[in-house]
Each structure stands twice: as C-alpha cells, then as structure tokens.
C-alpha cells in the first residue's frame, strides 16, 4: 500500500513538472507580449491613457493580444509623424540630393544646388522647378 501511494505521489509530481514545463513558454510569451506592447506604444503615442489601455489589452487578452494591438495602435511612430509634419510645413526637398531644406533657403544645405531663381520680369524669387513665376506668371526660361 505504501508503495502504491509513493508511486501515485511520484506520478503526480512528474505530471506537475511536465505541466510547469508546458506552462513556461506560455508565461514567457505572455510577459514578452506585455513588454513588447509597452515599448512599442511608448514610441507611437504620448497619451498615457491610450498607452495604459493598450498594455491592459495585452495583459488581459493575451491569446489574441497581437491582433487586437495591431488594430488599435497608431500606424506611425512619433518620430515618423514628426518627419512627415516637417516635410509638409515650410520645407522642400532638393531635386538633386533629396535633402530637406527650409523654404527660405536659396541653396541646398547638403549639395549647395540653387533652389530658387530670380524672375526676369518681376525680380522676385521662386523655386527653380516651377515652369512659371507664381507672382507674375512669366515663363521660367531655364525649364523650357
């Protein structure tokens, strides 16, 4: 009887050990998912409530957290969004080297290519890739 009890306890302990071994990857993936979401969402938004919501989604709904997170997270990171806004606001790209320049620059900051021309008619500056002067509509002779 004591042998049977020892054998039963041994089987129970080995089943627990196998259960722990099988449980370890699941717990590891759950913790990794929470850390991934925490890091990624902090690069995508500055809204603390939104960050907390995304982390709670990863924490509570771990089997499907990745699908939900990919649906609710912002598409662009903060840095990518700032670069896009800088491109749209008071900047221009050089047609030679594609460097971003402030709209007031006459020359590219990277390759020193001329960015602006002086109109032959009204003597005002405009970008050299325009076909016509935006001030007096005189044709840009260099582009024709």
C-alpha positions in Angstrom: 0.0 0.0 0.0 2.8 2.4 0.8 4.5 1.5 -2.5 1.3 2.3 -4.3 1.0 5.7 -2.5 4.6 6.5 -3.2 4.1 5.6 -6.9 1.0 7.8 -7.0 2.8 10.7 -5.5 5.7 10.3 -7.9 3.3 10.3 -10.8 1.6 13.4 -9.5 4.9 15.2 -9.1 6.0 14.2 -12.5 2.8 15.5 -14.0 3.2 18.8 -12.2 6.7 19.1 -13.5 5.5 18.4 -17.1 2.8 20.9 -16.5 5.3 23.5 -15.4 7.5 22.8 -18.4 4.5 23.2 -20.8 3.3 26.4 -18.9 6.7 28.1 -19.1 6.6 29.0 -22.8 3.1 30.4 -22.4 4.0 32.6 -19.5 7.2 33.7 -21.3 5.1 34.7 -24.4 2.6 36.5 -22.2 5.3 38.5 -20.4 7.1 39.2 -23.7 3.9 40.4 -25.2 3.3 42.9 -22.4 6.9 44.2 -22.6 6.6 44.5 -26.4 3.4 46.4 -26.3 4.7 48.7 -23.5 7.8 49.5 -25.6 6.1 49.9 -28.9 3.2 52.0 -27.7 5.5 54.4 -25.9 7.1 55.1 -29.3 3.8 55.7 -31.0 1.9 58.0 -28.7 2.3 60.4 -25.8 -1.2 59.8 -24.5 -0.8 58.0 -21.1 -4.4 56.7 -21.0 -4.0 55.2 -24.5 -0.7 53.6 -23.5 -2.3 52.1 -20.4 -5.3 50.8 -22.4 -3.0 49.0 -24.9 -0.9 47.5 -22.1 -4.1 46.3 -20.4 -5.3 44.7 -23.6 -2.0 42.8 -23.9 -2.2 41.8 -20.2 -5.9 40.7 -20.1 -6.4 39.3 -23.6 -3.0 37.6 -24.1 -4.1 34.8 -26.6 -5.3 37.4 -29.1 -3.3 40.5 -27.9 -1.2 40.8 -31.1 -4.2 41.0 -33.4 -6.0 43.5 -31.2 -2.9 45.6 -30.7 -2.1 45.8 -34.4 -5.7 47.0 -35.0 -5.8 49.7 -32.3 -2.2 51.0 -32.3 -1.3 54.2 -34.2 0.2 53.5 -37.6 3.2 55.8 -37.4 5.7 56.3 -34.6 6.1 59.7 -33.1 9.4 60.2 -35.0 7.9 59.2 -38.3 4.9 61.6 -37.7 7.3 64.5 -36.8 9.3 63.9 -40.0 6.1 63.9 -42.1 4.9 67.1 -40.5 8.3 68.7 -41.0 8.1 67.8 -44.7 4.7 69.4 -45.0 5.5 72.5 -43.1 7.8 75.1 -44.5 10.2 72.7 -46.1 11.2 71.5 -49.5 13.3 68.7 -51.0 16.3 69.3 -53.2 15.8 67.7 -56.6 19.4 66.7 -56.8 20.2 65.1 -53.4 16.6 64.9 -51.8 17.8 66.7 -48.7 15.1 68.6 -46.7 15.6 72.3 -46.7 13.8 75.2 -45.1 11.6 77.2 -47.5 13.7 80.3 -47.1 17.0 78.6 -48.2 18.3 79.7 -51.6 20.8 76.8 -51.7 20.5 73.2 -50.6 22.1 72.6 -47.2 23.6 69.3 -48.5 24.8 69.8 -52.0 24.6 73.7 -52.4 22.4 73.3 -55.5 20.4 76.5 -56.3 16.8 76.1 -55.0 15.4 79.5 -56.1 15.7 81.7 -59.2 15.0 85.4 -59.7 12.2 86.1 -62.1 13.4 88.0 -65.2 10.1 90.1 -65.2 9.2 90.9 -61.6 12.6 90.2 -60.0 11.0 88.1 -57.2 12.5 84.7 -56.2 10.7 81.4 -56.8 11.6 77.8 -56.8 13.6 76.8 -59.9 11.4 73.8 -60.7 8.4 75.9 -61.3 7.6 76.4 -65.0 6.1 79.8 -64.4 6.8 82.6 -61.8 4.0 82.3 -59.2 4.0 86.1 -58.8 3.7 87.4 -62.4 3.3 84.2 -64.4 6.3 84.8 -66.6 7.7 81.6 -68.0 10.8 80.0 -66.5 13.2 80.1 -69.4 15.6 77.6 -67.8 13.0 74.9 -67.5 11.6 75.3 -71.0 
